[in-house]
Amino acid sequence: MAKNITSTLVLSVFGAILGMFYFGFNSGVVNAPEDSIRKFITDSHQSHYDVVITSDTQNIIYTLIVSAFVVGGMVGAMVGGTVAERLGRKRGLILSQVTGLVAGIIMAISKPLKAWEVLLAGRLIV
């Protein structure tokens, strides 16, 4: 039985498990730093638009950032079959991981850019 376990199989299983971890992590990652994200939204909005936002506007923007992940996931789920059909499952998984990496980089640069809009775009892509 151990002879049937190849490095390709191990990498494929690892990629699939990593995808599940990735989804769970991104679902819950915004809960702990909520106060920091809200402050970032307020500070970045003020630095870009020179306007102090209200608490209601801050809540709307925070809600958009949190829910963007779910919307992006829905779109990804709808096109996932087509991607797997056209590129194959292996390349589809690779594309998914690369997309997640790019989205992580986009979210990471949102702070130096002081732009909550970039954070929103990263959450949508991830």
TASUL-V122463 format. One line per field, one symbol per residue. ss: DSSP state (@ for helix, = for strand, . for the rest). phi: phi as a letter, one per 40 degrees, with the letter a starting at -180 (. if undefined). Layout:
ss: ???
phi: ???
//
This chain:
ss: .@@@..@@@@@@@@@@@@@@@@@@@@@@@@@@.@@@@@@@@@@@@@@@@.....@@@@@@@@@@@@@@@@@@@@@@@@@@@@@@@@@.@@@@@@@@@@@@@@@@@@@@@@@@@..@@@@@@@@@@.
phi: .ccccbcccccccccccccccdcccccbcccccdccccccccccccccbfbccccccccccccccccccccccccccccdcccccccgccccccdccccccccccccccccccfbccccccccccc
//
